[in-house]
Amino acid sequence: MTSEAFARWLQGTRESARDVAFAIGGAYGLSEELRGRARLRLSLAPWTLPHELARLVLAEQLYRAGTIVRGEPYHK
């Protein structure tokens, strides 16, 4: 999903007053139960990231989505 598409999805979710939770797996990933309950699964990169780095990448993408939704300039 592109940054613009993620921003649109996040904004649409917020406008429909639905809660959003992001789960990042540790060294052994996420349980099949949790994966099965997910409405949407995102990939932050095509390679495996340490969960600490994945949290940082997700935080940056959330910030970027906010700037896109507000129409603010964001350097690519």
PyRosetta script that sets phi, psi and omega in degrees:
from pyrosetta import init, pose_from_sequence

init()
pose = pose_from_sequence("MTSEAFARWLQGTRESARDVAFAIGGAYGLSEELRGRARLRLSLAPWTLPHELARLVLAEQLYRAGTIVRGEPYHK")
pose.set_psi(1, 133.1)
pose.set_omega(1, 177.9)
pose.set_phi(2, -72.0)
pose.set_psi(2, 166.3)
pose.set_omega(2, 177.0)
pose.set_phi(3, -60.9)
pose.set_psi(3, -39.8)
pose.set_omega(3, 179.8)
pose.set_phi(4, -65.6)
pose.set_psi(4, -43.0)
pose.set_omega(4, 179.0)
pose.set_phi(5, -66.0)
pose.set_psi(5, -39.8)
pose.set_omega(5, 177.4)
pose.set_phi(6, -62.7)
pose.set_psi(6, -42.7)
pose.set_omega(6, 178.8)
pose.set_phi(7, -61.5)
pose.set_psi(7, -43.6)
pose.set_omega(7, 178.8)
pose.set_phi(8, -63.4)
pose.set_psi(8, -44.1)
pose.set_omega(8, 179.1)
pose.set_phi(9, -61.4)
pose.set_psi(9, -46.8)
pose.set_omega(9, -178.3)
pose.set_phi(10, -63.6)
pose.set_psi(10, -42.7)
pose.set_omega(10, 178.7)
pose.set_phi(11, -64.1)
pose.set_psi(11, -44.1)
pose.set_omega(11, 178.2)
pose.set_phi(12, -61.8)
pose.set_psi(12, -38.5)
pose.set_omega(12, 177.8)
pose.set_phi(13, -65.9)
pose.set_psi(13, -42.8)
pose.set_omega(13, 178.4)
pose.set_phi(14, -64.1)
pose.set_psi(14, -41.0)
pose.set_omega(14, -178.4)
pose.set_phi(15, -67.5)
pose.set_psi(15, -27.6)
pose.set_omega(15, 178.2)
pose.set_phi(16, -88.4)
pose.set_psi(16, 8.3)
pose.set_omega(16, 175.1)
pose.set_phi(17, 59.6)
pose.set_psi(17, 34.1)
pose.set_omega(17, 175.4)
pose.set_phi(18, -95.7)
pose.set_psi(18, 144.8)
pose.set_omega(18, 175.5)
pose.set_phi(19, -76.8)
pose.set_psi(19, 149.1)
pose.set_omega(19, 178.2)
pose.set_phi(20, -126.2)
pose.set_psi(20, 134.6)
pose.set_omega(20, 174.8)
pose.set_phi(21, -132.2)
pose.set_psi(21, 135.5)
pose.set_omega(21, 176.7)
pose.set_phi(22, -109.1)
pose.set_psi(22, 131.3)
pose.set_omega(22, 178.3)
pose.set_phi(23, -118.0)
pose.set_psi(23, 125.8)
pose.set_omega(23, 178.1)
pose.set_phi(24, -115.0)
pose.set_psi(24, 124.3)
pose.set_omega(24, -177.7)
pose.set_phi(25, -73.5)
pose.set_psi(25, 157.2)
pose.set_omega(25, 175.6)
pose.set_phi(26, -86.4)
pose.set_psi(26, -151.3)
pose.set_omega(26, -176.2)
pose.set_phi(27, -60.7)
pose.set_psi(27, -28.3)
pose.set_omega(27, -178.3)
pose.set_phi(28, -106.7)
pose.set_psi(28, 14.9)
pose.set_omega(28, 177.1)
pose.set_phi(29, 78.2)
pose.set_psi(29, -153.1)
pose.set_omega(29, -179.0)
pose.set_phi(30, -114.7)
pose.set_psi(30, 154.9)
pose.set_omega(30, 179.1)
pose.set_phi(31, -67.3)
pose.set_psi(31, 154.2)
pose.set_omega(31, 177.3)
pose.set_phi(32, -63.0)
pose.set_psi(32, -33.2)
pose.set_omega(32, 178.4)
pose.set_phi(33, -61.8)
pose.set_psi(33, -47.5)
pose.set_omega(33, 179.9)
pose.set_phi(34, -66.2)
pose.set_psi(34, -43.4)
pose.set_omega(34, 179.1)
pose.set_phi(35, -61.3)
pose.set_psi(35, -36.7)
pose.set_omega(35, 179.9)
pose.set_phi(36, -70.3)
pose.set_psi(36, -26.8)
pose.set_omega(36, -179.2)
pose.set_phi(37, -84.3)
pose.set_psi(37, -11.9)
pose.set_omega(37, -176.0)
pose.set_phi(38, -68.7)
pose.set_psi(38, 136.1)
pose.set_omega(38, 174.9)
pose.set_phi(39, -81.1)
pose.set_psi(39, -28.9)
pose.set_omega(39, -178.7)
pose.set_phi(40, -146.1)
pose.set_psi(40, 139.6)
pose.set_omega(40, 176.5)
pose.set_phi(41, -119.1)
pose.set_psi(41, 127.1)
pose.set_omega(41, -179.0)
pose.set_phi(42, -107.8)
pose.set_psi(42, 149.4)
pose.set_omega(42, 172.7)
pose.set_phi(43, -115.2)
pose.set_psi(43, 123.5)
pose.set_omega(43, -179.8)
pose.set_phi(44, -82.2)
pose.set_psi(44, -22.7)
pose.set_omega(44, -179.8)
pose.set_phi(45, -164.7)
pose.set_psi(45, 157.0)
pose.set_omega(45, 179.1)
pose.set_phi(46, -76.3)
pose.set_psi(46, -2.9)
pose.set_omega(46, 179.1)
pose.set_phi(47, -117.1)
pose.set_psi(47, 171.0)
pose.set_omega(47, 179.7)
pose.set_phi(48, -82.0)
pose.set_psi(48, 131.6)
pose.set_omega(48, 178.2)
pose.set_phi(49, -113.5)
pose.set_psi(49, 144.7)
pose.set_omega(49, 169.8)
pose.set_phi(50, -60.7)
pose.set_psi(50, 145.6)
pose.set_omega(50, -173.2)
pose.set_phi(51, -62.0)
pose.set_psi(51, -28.6)
pose.set_omega(51, 177.0)
pose.set_phi(52, -64.5)
pose.set_psi(52, -41.7)
pose.set_omega(52, 178.4)
pose.set_phi(53, -70.8)
pose.set_psi(53, -36.9)
pose.set_omega(53, 177.7)
pose.set_phi(54, -61.4)
pose.set_psi(54, -39.4)
pose.set_omega(54, 177.3)
pose.set_phi(55, -62.5)
pose.set_psi(55, -40.4)
pose.set_omega(55, 178.7)
pose.set_phi(56, -65.4)
pose.set_psi(56, -43.7)
pose.set_omega(56, 179.3)
pose.set_phi(57, -63.0)
pose.set_psi(57, -43.2)
pose.set_omega(57, 178.6)
pose.set_phi(58, -63.1)
pose.set_psi(58, -43.3)
pose.set_omega(58, 179.2)
pose.set_phi(59, -60.6)
pose.set_psi(59, -41.1)
pose.set_omega(59, 179.0)
pose.set_phi(60, -65.9)
pose.set_psi(60, -40.1)
pose.set_omega(60, 179.6)
pose.set_phi(61, -67.7)
pose.set_psi(61, -35.4)
pose.set_omega(61, 175.5)
pose.set_phi(62, -65.5)
pose.set_psi(62, -41.2)
pose.set_omega(62, 176.7)
pose.set_phi(63, -63.0)
pose.set_psi(63, -46.3)
pose.set_omega(63, 179.5)
pose.set_phi(64, -60.2)
pose.set_psi(64, -42.5)
pose.set_omega(64, 179.5)
pose.set_phi(65, -60.9)
pose.set_psi(65, -41.0)
pose.set_omega(65, 178.4)
pose.set_phi(66, -62.3)
pose.set_psi(66, -41.2)
pose.set_omega(66, 179.4)
pose.set_phi(67, -67.9)
pose.set_psi(67, -36.4)
pose.set_omega(67, 178.8)
pose.set_phi(68, -65.7)
pose.set_psi(68, -46.7)
pose.set_omega(68, -179.1)
pose.set_phi(69, -61.0)
pose.set_psi(69, -38.9)
pose.set_omega(69, -179.6)
pose.set_phi(70, -80.6)
pose.set_psi(70, -4.4)
pose.set_omega(70, 179.0)
pose.set_phi(71, 75.1)
pose.set_psi(71, 19.1)
pose.set_omega(71, 179.0)
pose.set_phi(72, -81.8)
pose.set_psi(72, 150.9)
pose.set_omega(72, 176.7)
pose.set_phi(73, -70.6)
pose.set_psi(73, 142.3)
pose.set_omega(73, 177.2)
pose.set_phi(74, -140.8)
pose.set_psi(74, 124.0)
pose.set_omega(74, -177.9)
pose.set_phi(75, -68.8)
pose.set_psi(75, 131.1)
pose.set_omega(75, 178.8)
pose.set_phi(76, -89.8)
pose.dump_pdb("model.pdb")
